Amino acid sequence: MDLAMRPTKPFVAKTFPLALASWALLSVAAFAGQGPMVFRYSTPAEKWTDASPVGNGRLGAMVFGRTDAERIQFNEDTVWLGKPRDYAHEGAVEHLPAIRRLLTEGKRREAEKLAGREFMSVPLRQKAYQPFGDLNISFPGHGEVEDYRRELDIDSAIATVRYKVGDVTFTREVLASHPDNVIVVRLSADKPGQLNFTASLSSRHAATTTEAVGKQLSLTGGVIEAPVEYGFLSGQSDPGGGGIVGAIKFEARLVASSEGGRIAVTDRGLQVTAADSATLILAGHTNFKNYRDVSADPARRCEETLAKLKGKSYADIRKAHVADHQKLFRRVELDLGETDAAKLDTPERIARFREGKDPQLAAILFQFGRYLLIASSRPGSQPANLQGIWNDQMQPAWESKWTTNINCQMNYWPAEVCNLAECHLPLFDLLDDVSVTGRSVARKHYGARGWVLHHNTDLWRGAAPINASNHGIWPVGGAWLCQHLWWRYEFSGDREFLAERAYPIIKGAARFHADHLTEDAQTGWLISSPSNSPENGGLVAGPTMDHQIIRDLFSNCIEATEILGVDRDFRKELAEKRKRIAPNQIGRLAQLQEWLEDKDDPNNKHGHISHLWGFCPGGQINLRGTPELSAAVRKSLELRGDRGGGWPIAWRISMWARFEQPERAYRNLRRLFSPAGKSRGGMCRNMFDTLPPFQIDATFGATAGIAEMLIQSHADEIAILPALPAAWPAGKVKGLRTRGGLQIDIHWQAGKARRIVLKPTIDGTHKIRPPKGQRPSGVALDNDGTFCVDVKAGEVVEVGFE
């Protein structure tokens, strides 16, 4: 069955009738009560995935909380292997017609072989994110302790360790300050003169040295590449000596101050003796300026960072850090109720969550995703990669790059709806870069205008297809990322952003795909070839996911030209080609076909649900606007199943929320709390998720999924509590955002909405869908079960429900 898609309409529609003009405008005070946002432990971290993450966007650290020999493993977001380069393959375009012809003839293996030889990136693999070093603190006589407590407070973004040795209580606080651009450790004893320790710096990189530089300890070095290409599951050991010196050079500086006692600095470390308290400040920088320029001086950068801290006390640094973090973090509050389980240590809470008696832990997971995005993605930093910013491996899984066939995008699903728009900016910076490097690939591989990005990029902004032709040739990674630019416009209504930042990049991606689409000889449809359906089925012509993404890209680009009044001829070209793109098709199993051919395997339980993109995160297929296609999406989702862990399960939370199936969405949320260590992943003691290995996307996906359960705005309406599970009968959420420039608070009791508070940032008229079986107080619903409300920027509207 062929079903053409309707173009998505603008979310805010001025033509809706005004239904509630008589409502009073009310100012509603912020509510509290979401419970302490604290991770608690009664033992130090044994493994890296037990440790507590802190970060300031650029610098990240994992705090182990050990007593006799503390380890604080730290990262800086530009410590990578490799060097500036163009990954494009000269002459690749000459082989494109032959690859397409082989696919048309059904000769997939031959096409993959030719593409693998002539069409892939040079070099074949991109480069890996690397650890920076360790801050090691040894405490003589602290082997046997009492009353041990370790905590991470995600509301203040401070990790704390507290314990007793004899009659002395020792306390450590660790934070990563964004205002001051450093990692800070505060150490204290509750009795004078009892604090004694030695702090040192080390690194797994072979080419590093430590030395005293005045009153500071310096760690200097650079990355060394393995003698041969390596990667996850390669079976090769960590790179050591004898490799190629990489472009990145780094330096860390450690400085100490104390109240009481003495400080001695040697090449081996900083020794603090008989102090009452002390503060360690760690600065770290590289020579990276941008993906083409590595001429910065890391030593000078460290000196400049530390110079700005002169005259500042720990109290000053801490106060500025907490204020800066809470300005973002406290925009959204989620209260799902609290039980006695809140008194338990976090690992026990994780283990017991599946019993359904700890709703607050779901709220903590929701806020943990927001915390991690704040900690790993700030204006001016690199965007959050496969591990956010936290990595201790020389060979991280999949090089800890930006994987753009779901993982990188999922990292940023919470950014707009969860009120962290600033944290979206590093992703847009990456798009600025790959829209440049991707021009070379578009030209050399496809003979096309515009720019293209495949399924991965790295610090050097590689855009060519990597690894292997059966999955690396997937030319819509950049087109998908353009959805995030459009979301920013939809959520903010910022015309200046659309004109100056978003549209040039969206236009370049649309230009590429306007050229790249080729006519299918059998149907006359325009299709994407060569490509694949991540990560399933090998090299093919015309996968469904590509067409959904390209259709969405064209629709957004067309709408942008209309809003901005530009590029009339290009708009016409896109509109004509959009009509001809291969439509979504319903196959023999009543499923949404993954490919042009009706060949979906009913026994395929692959985690990727790529062909369902148009339903989520896209919106061109939706429950009420396209019911037949929605039913086919649901059938495909049922066939693929809810097995596995990590990001596939997180994706399914949002999918089932959009189907308004709260218990199915909640069941998948509970699956994320499975204990780690199983072959298909689970939750670690620090609430990181592992497939294995550790990836951060599932946490961000869970945050976005919980938001989808509470509010949705993808289908030209705002749905209130569309997927509220029975486990959350009463609660409140404050500060979620919707398309059309609204911030919304929702209060509910006994499973029913009691009131919502609308806080618009722009004028508009909004269609609102109340929870099933409910209606706004004193107002009739329209025939489609919704009602409309007119809002003005800066004014607050409260709506009650019967």
VOGU-63610 format. One record per residue (C-alpha): residue in three letters; z, y, x. Coordinates in steps of 0.2 Angstrom, whole numbers, plus 5000, padded with zeros to 4 digits. Each point is the difference from the previous one (the first is absolute). Example, Ala and Ser with C-alpha at 12.3 -4.5 7.8 and 13.67 -1.06 7.14 Angstrom:
2
ALA503949785062
SER499750175006
# end
This chain:
802
MET500050005000
ASP499550175007
LEU501250144996
ALA499650175007
MET501550125004
ARG500350164992
PRO500450155012
THR501850045002
LYS500450164990
PRO501150145007
PHE501849974997
VAL500550174993
ALA498950034985
LYS500250174992
THR499149944984
PHE501649894994
PRO500850084985
LEU501650085002
ALA501349904991
LEU501750065006
ALA499950195001
SER501750024991
TRP501049905013
ALA501350105009
LEU499950035019
LEU501549945008
SER500750005018
VAL500849835004
ALA501149985015
ALA499749865013
PHE501049844996
ALA500949895013
GLY500649834998
GLN498749895009
GLY501449935011
PRO500250005019
MET498449985009
VAL500849905014
PHE499649845009
ARG501649915006
TYR500349865013
SER501549925007
THR499149945016
PRO498950085013
ALA498149964999
GLU499549845009
LYS498150024997
TRP498950155000
THR499749984981
ASP501950014998
ALA500150175008
SER500150174990
PRO498450115001
VAL500150195003
GLY498550125003
ASN499450175000
GLY498249974997
ARG499550005018
LEU501549915008
GLY500749844992
ALA501549895006
MET500849844995
VAL501950005001
PHE500849835004
GLY501850064999
ARG500749895013
THR501750035008
ASP500049955018
ALA498150035003
GLU499250114987
ARG498149994999
ILE499050154992
GLN498249955001
PHE498850154998
ASN498250044997
GLU498950155001
ASP498550004989
THR498750035013
VAL500449875012
TRP498549894999
LEU498949895011
GLY498250075002
LYS499250165004
PRO498850134992
ARG498349914996
ASP498749984987
TYR500049824992
ALA498350014993
HIS498749875005
GLU498450085006
GLY498549924992
ALA501049914986
VAL498950084986
GLU498549915007
HIS500749844994
LEU500650064983
PRO498449954990
ALA500149835007
ILE501849974996
ARG499750064982
ARG498549894999
LEU501049845005
LEU501350044987
THR498750024987
GLU499349835005
GLY501749924999
LYS500149975018
ARG501850075003
ARG500449915016
GLU498450065008
ALA500450184994
GLU501849995007
LYS499349935017
LEU498850145001
ALA501250134995
GLY501349935012
ARG498850025014
GLU499250174996
PHE501050104987
MET501850005006
SER501150125008
VAL499950035019
PRO501349945006
LEU500249874986
ARG501950034997
GLN500950174998
LYS501650045010
ALA501849964996
TYR501550114996
GLN501449985014
PRO501950015001
PHE500650155011
GLY501749945006
ASP501849964998
LEU501550115001
ASN501449885006
ILE501950054999
SER501349885007
PHE501850024996
PRO501249915011
GLY501349904991
HIS499250014983
GLY499649814999
GLU501449964988
VAL500150124985
GLU500850024983
ASP499650084983
TYR498150015005
ARG498950094988
ARG498150055002
GLU499250114987
LEU498350094997
ASP500250144988
ILE498250044994
ASP500650164991
SER500650085016
ALA498849905011
ILE501449955012
ALA500549835007
THR501849985003
VAL501049875010
ARG501949994999
TYR501349875008
LYS501749995008
VAL500449945017
GLY501949995001
ASP500750154991
VAL498550115003
THR498650024988
PHE498350045007
THR498650084990
ARG498150025003
GLU498750104990
VAL498249995003
LEU498750114993
ALA498250055003
SER499850194997
HIS498450074994
PRO500550185002
ASP500549975018
ASN498849875004
VAL501249885009
ILE501149844997
VAL501850045001
VAL501549885003
ARG501850074997
LEU501449895007
SER501950034997
ALA501749925001
ASP501450054989
LYS501250015015
PRO499750125014
GLY499349945017
GLN499549834993
LEU498150015000
ASN499249925015
PHE498149945001
THR498449995010
ALA498450054992
SER498349955008
LEU498249994996
SER498849865001
SER498349954995
ARG498949844999
HIS498650095007
ALA499749945018
ALA499550175007
THR501750094997
THR501350085010
THR501750084997
GLU500850145010
ALA501250144999
VAL499250174997
GLY501450135002
LYS501349964986
GLN498749894991
LEU499449825001
SER498149985000
LEU499049854995
THR498250025005
GLY498549894998
GLY498449954992
VAL499249864991
ILE499149855008
GLU498749904991
ALA499949815001
PRO498749945012
VAL499049934985
GLU500050054981
TYR501549934991
GLY500750014983
PHE501149924987
LEU500049815000
SER498950005016
GLY501249895009
GLN500050125015
SER501650075008
ASP500550185000
PRO499050115012
GLY500750025017
GLY499550055017
GLY498249995005
GLY499350084985
ILE499050164997
VAL501050165000
GLY499850084983
ALA499850184995
ILE501850034993
LYS501350065012
PHE501850034993
GLU501750075005
ALA501749994992
ARG501550115005
LEU501849964996
VAL501350135001
ALA501949994997
SER501450124995
SER501849964997
GLU501750074994
GLY501249955014
GLY499749885014
ARG498650005013
ILE498149975000
ALA499149935015
VAL498149985001
THR499149885012
ASP498349915000
ARG500949864991
GLY500750094986
LEU501250134992
GLN501849955002
VAL501350084989
THR501949975004
ALA501650044991
ALA499250114987
ASP500650044982
SER498250004994
ALA498250025006
THR498350034994
LEU498449925007
ILE498350094997
LEU498449905003
ALA498350095001
GLY498449915002
HIS498250055001
THR498349955006
ASN498450085007
PHE499149984983
LYS499350164992
ASN498749924989
TYR498949855000
ARG498850085012
ASP501250095012
VAL501549925010
SER500350155011
ALA501850054995
ASP501549995011
PRO501349894993
ALA501350065013
ARG499750184995
ARG500149964981
CYS501749915003
GLU500650155009
GLU499550124986
THR500749894987
LEU501749995008
ALA500050195005
LYS499950044981
LEU501749914998
LYS501050115012
GLY501550074991
LYS499949884986
SER501549894996
TYR499849834993
ALA500750074983
ASP498550125001
ILE498749875003
ARG500849884987
LYS500150144986
ALA498250055003
HIS499449815000
VAL500949964984
ALA499450164991
ASP498249965005
HIS500149824995
GLN500850034983
LYS498850144996
LEU498749864998
PHE501149854996
ARG501050084986
ARG498550054990
VAL500049844991
GLU501649914994
LEU500049824991
ASP501549944991
LEU499849824994
GLY501949974998
GLU501249935012
THR501049845000
ASP501449935011
ALA498649935011
ALA499950175008
LYS501649965010
LEU499149865009
ASP499250005016
THR498150034999
PRO499549825006
GLU501149924986
ARG499350134987
ILE498249945005
ALA500449824998
ARG500850034983
PHE498750124993
ARG499049854993
GLU501549974988
GLY499650174992
LYS501750085001
ASP499750145012
PRO498850134992
GLN500550135013
LEU499349905014
ALA498350024992
ALA500350195000
ILE500549995019
LEU498449915003
PHE499050144991
GLN500950135010
PHE499849905016
GLY498150014999
ARG500250194998
TYR501250015015
LEU498849905011
LEU498550114995
ILE501150165004
ALA500549915017
SER498249955005
SER498850134993
ARG500450195002
PRO498750145002
GLY499349995018
SER500549825003
GLN498849855000
PRO500049924982
ALA501149844997
ASN499149855008
LEU500249824996
GLN501850015005
GLY500350184996
ILE500650065016
TRP501149865006
ASN499449875012
ASP500849905014
GLN498549895004
MET498750025014
GLN498949894989
PRO500450064982
ALA499249914986
TRP498350064997
GLU500350135014
SER501150104987
LYS498550114996
TRP499450084984
THR499349864990
THR499050094987
ASN499549854988
ILE501750024991
ASN501550025012
CYS499750185006
GLN499750064982
MET501549914993
ASN501150095013
TYR499550164991
TRP500049944982
PRO501850084997
ALA499550175008
GLU499550104985
VAL500949914986
CYS501649995009
ASN500050195005
LEU499649985019
ALA498450105000
GLU500450075018
CYS500149825006
HIS498249974995
LEU499350135012
PRO499949895016
LEU498849884990
PHE498950154996
ASP500150055019
LEU499449825004
LEU498650024987
ASP499550165009
ASP499849905016
VAL499149854993
SER498850114990
VAL499450055017
THR500049845010
GLY499349914984
ARG498450115001
SER499549915016
VAL500249834992
ALA499150064984
ARG498550055011
LYS500049865013
HIS500449854988
TYR499250064984
GLY498850145003
ALA501050104987
ARG500650174997
GLY501950044998
TRP501449895008
VAL500649824998
LEU501649915004
HIS500249814999
HIS501649904998
ASN501050075015
THR500350155011
ASP501150045015
LEU500750155010
TRP498250025006
ARG499350014983
GLY498949855001
ALA498949994985
ALA498849855004
PRO500249834993
ILE501249895011
ASN500649835004
ALA498749894991
SER498550024989
ASN500749894986
HIS501350134996
GLY499850155011
ILE498450074992
TRP500850094985
PRO499350174998
VAL501150084987
GLY501750035009
GLY499650185001
ALA499450014982
TRP501749924995
LEU501050135010
CYS499150144991
GLN500949954985
HIS501650075008
LEU499250175002
TRP499549994982
TRP501749954994
ARG500750155010
TYR498950114989
GLU500449914984
PHE501950015003
SER500050185006
GLY498550094992
ASP499850095017
ARG498250075000
GLU500250075017
PHE500449825007
LEU498649934991
ALA498750125006
GLU500650025018
ARG500849835004
ALA499449864988
TYR498350044995
PRO499150005017
ILE500749835004
ILE499749934983
LYS498250075000
GLY499749925018
ALA500649834993
ALA498950024985
ARG498550045010
PHE500249845010
HIS500149894985
ALA498550094991
ASP499049955015
HIS500849835003
LEU499849934983
THR498549894999
GLU499049934985
ASP500349824995
ALA498349914998
GLN500649894986
THR500950134989
GLY499450175006
TRP501850055001
LEU500650105015
ILE501249905011
SER501050015016
SER499349885013
PRO500549945012
SER501949994996
ASN501449884995
SER501349994987
PRO501650025010
GLU500549875007
ASN499149874990
GLY498349925000
GLY499150065016
LEU498650125002
VAL499150034984
ALA498950124991
GLY500750104985
PRO501949964999
THR500850074984
MET501450105009
ASP498750105010
HIS499150054984
GLN501650064992
ILE500650105014
ILE498250085002
ARG499950044982
ASP501750085001
LEU499550105015
PHE498450064992
SER501050054984
ASN501350105009
CYS498650085011
ILE499050054985
GLU501650074991
ALA500450105016
THR498350085000
GLU500250054982
ILE501750085003
LEU499550095016
GLY498250044994
VAL499149935015
ASP498749885005
ARG499149984984
ASP498549905007
PHE501249885008
ARG501049984984
LYS498449954991
GLU499649875014
LEU501749924998
ALA500050004981
GLU498349915001
LYS500649875012
ARG501749984992
LYS499149944984
ARG499049875011
ILE501549925009
ALA500349824996
PRO501249994985
ASN501649904998
GLN499649834993
ILE501049884990
GLY499749825006
ARG500049824993
LEU501949995002
ALA500250164990
GLN500550085017
LEU499450165008
GLN498749945012
GLU500450035019
TRP498249995005
LEU498350034992
GLU499949814997
ASP501249924988
LYS500849895014
ASP501850034999
ASP501149855004
PRO501349974987
ASN501149925013
ASN499950155012
LYS501850065002
HIS499650135014
GLY501250155001
HIS498650134999
ILE499550054983
SER498650125006
HIS498849994986
LEU501450064988
TRP500150175009
GLY499250094986
PHE501549964989
CYS501350045014
PRO500150115010
GLY498450064992
GLY500050054982
GLN498249984994
ILE500649844991
ASN501550024990
LEU500949924986
ARG499450104985
GLY498450085006
THR499149845006
PRO500949864991
GLU498749865004
LEU500050045018
SER501950015000
ALA500149834992
ALA498949935014
VAL501150095013
ARG501549914993
LYS499149835000
SER499650025018
LEU501850055004
GLU500649854991
LEU498849895009
ARG500550075017
GLY501849984996
ASP501650085007
ARG500349895015
GLY500450075017
GLY500950155006
GLY499950175008
TRP498650124994
PRO499149884989
ILE501649994989
ALA500350195001
TRP498250034994
ARG500449884985
ILE501550104995
SER498850154997
MET498749894992
TRP501249924987
ALA500850174997
ARG498350074995
PHE499849854988
GLU501750064993
GLN500749835003
PRO501850055006
GLU500749835003
ARG498549945010
ALA500150165011
TYR501849975002
ARG499849825005
ASN498950055014
LEU501250135005
ARG501449875001
ARG498849895011
LEU500150145013
PHE501849965002
SER499749825005
PRO501049975016
ALA498950025016
GLY499549855011
LYS498949914988
SER498249975004
ARG499450134988
GLY501350135004
GLY501550084992
MET501250145002
CYS500950035016
ARG501850055002
ASN499550185002
MET498949994985
PHE498450005010
ASP498849884993
THR499149875010
LEU498549894996
PRO500449955014
PRO499850105011
PHE500850174995
GLN498950124991
ILE500650164992
ASP498750014986
ALA501049894987
THR501450125000
PHE498950144996
GLY499149904987
ALA501649954992
THR500550194999
ALA498450044992
GLY500149854988
ILE501750054994
ALA499350174997
GLU498649924990
MET501349914989
LEU500850164996
ILE498550134999
GLN498149985000
SER498750144999
HIS498349915006
ALA499249984982
ASP499950184994
GLU501750004993
ILE501849995006
ALA500949844995
ILE501950004999
LEU500949845005
PRO498449894998
ALA500849855009
LEU501950014998
PRO500849835003
ALA501549944991
ALA501050005017
TRP500050194999
PRO500650044982
ALA500750175004
GLY499650125014
LYS499350175005
VAL498650055012
LYS499850185006
GLY498550085009
LEU498649884999
ARG498350094999
THR498449974990
ARG498250055000
GLY499850174993
GLY501450085010
LEU501549944990
GLN501749955007
ILE500949894987
ASP501849944997
ILE500349854989
HIS501749954992
TRP500149834991
GLN501349894991
ALA500049834992
GLY498349985006
LYS499350154991
ALA499550185006
ARG501350134995
ARG499150165007
ILE498850065013
VAL500050165009
LEU498350075006
LYS500050135014
PRO498250065002
THR499350085016
ILE498450054992
ASP499550044982
GLY499249864990
THR500049894984
HIS500649825002
LYS499849854990
ILE501649905000
ARG500249814995
PRO501849964995
PRO500849835003
LYS499449874988
GLY500850024983
GLN500650185003
ARG499550174995
PRO500550175005
SER501350084989
GLY499350084984
VAL498249985006
ALA498649884993
LEU499049915013
ASP498150015000
ASN499049854995
ASP499949935018
GLY501950005001
THR500250165011
PHE500550184997
CYS499550165009
VAL501050145008
ASP499550165008
VAL500950065015
LYS500150165011
ALA500450005019
GLY501850035003
GLU500649974983
VAL501049844995
VAL499849904984
GLU501149864994
VAL499449874988
GLY501249894990
PHE499549824993
GLU500549914984
# end
